[in-house]
Amino acid sequence: MGISEKQTGKIQADGFIAALDQSGGSTPKALRLYGISENEYSGDDAMFGKVHEMRTRIITSPSFGGNRIMGAILFEGTMDREIEGKPSAQYLWEDRDVVPFLKVDKGLMDEADGVQLMKPMPGLAKTLERAKSKGVFGTKMRSVIKLANPAGVKAIVDQQFEIGKEISQAGLMPILEPEIDINSPEKAAAEALLKANILENLGKLASGQKIMLKLTLPEDASFYDELVNHPGVLRVVALSGGYSRAEATERLARSKGIVASFSRALSEGLAAQQSKAEFDATLDASIESIFQASKT
């Protein structure tokens, strides 16, 4: 499917993006927070089965819909599974009015120059082709900045834009995610380097080409205004990055024009043991607080 005008319009409307893309490394932690311990499953297949049940419960909840959620980021294993008898991406768009994205990175390299670049993605072209055939609109890929190292930050941004160009050429919308670690002792300085490098790369985009950005909420709430208003940026979304939902939404509400793309902060408080009514009420309150903070 790729980029459609209707879905592009949806991404520009009020709402936020639900990040439901925990992969192999982060899934056990996500399940633990959800109340499922590691002794309740054995092996990757069972683990991913459990997390798919969790994601299905979230996505099929009456509180999860396009009235407040504009998009959802899926893990590749979720894209390849079904929700209520339909391929996951198709179900999201057709039954929930939520635009599907796919996480495409393969994890992080070891730290060098104060950053962690993305590992190589040798099968990316095939993954993009498959995603497009399954009705996916765009992609997301994450790398991490730990320190305000000019060479490291430049390498992070250059890699994100280089692969983003390949994703655009395949007919999908790239979300570039150069995350700054919220615990970085040089967070504000790293933000300055990051913004300068992003603006430089945005200046090299082909006419009419757009990308999305997923960024750590800045120390100065208006710091990314130039990116929010840039003609080459479809939308700037924010990661929760380890902040509690209360702190993440408070920071988000101060950052005008930026909307949420929260993962852990979205599922905070949800538990496998909750009744349907308890689960839906908890998720509804979570979605509402993030939605209101995203509207500013």
WOUR-V7644 format. One line per field, one symbol per residue. ss: DSSP state (~ for helix, > for strand, _ for the rest). phi: phi as a letter, one per 40 degrees, with the letter a starting at -180 (. if undefined). Layout:
BEGIN
ss = ???
phi = ???
END
This chain:
BEGIN
ss = ____~~~~~~~~___>>>>>___~~~~~~~~~~____~~~___~~~~~~~~~~~~~~~~_________>>>>>>_~~~~__>>__>>~~~~~~~~~__>>>>>____>___>__>>_>_____~~~~~~~~~~____>>>>>>>>____~~~~~~~~~~~~~~~~~~~~___>>>>>>>>______~~~~~~~~~~~~~~~~________>>>>>>________~~~~____>>>>>>>_____~~~~~~~~~~____>>>>_~~~~________~~~~~~~~~~~~~~~~~~~__
phi = .gcbcccccccccchabccbbdbdcbcdccccccgbccccabgcdccccccccccccccccdccaccbbcaacbcdccdcbbbfgbddcccdccbbfbccbbcbcbhbcccafgbbcccdbccddcccccccccgccabaabbbbbbccdcccccccccdcccdcccdccgbccccbcccdccccbdcccccccccccccccccccdgcbbbbbbcdcccdcccdccdccccbcabbbccghccdcccccccdcccgbbcbcbccccdgcadcccdcccccccccccccccccccc
END
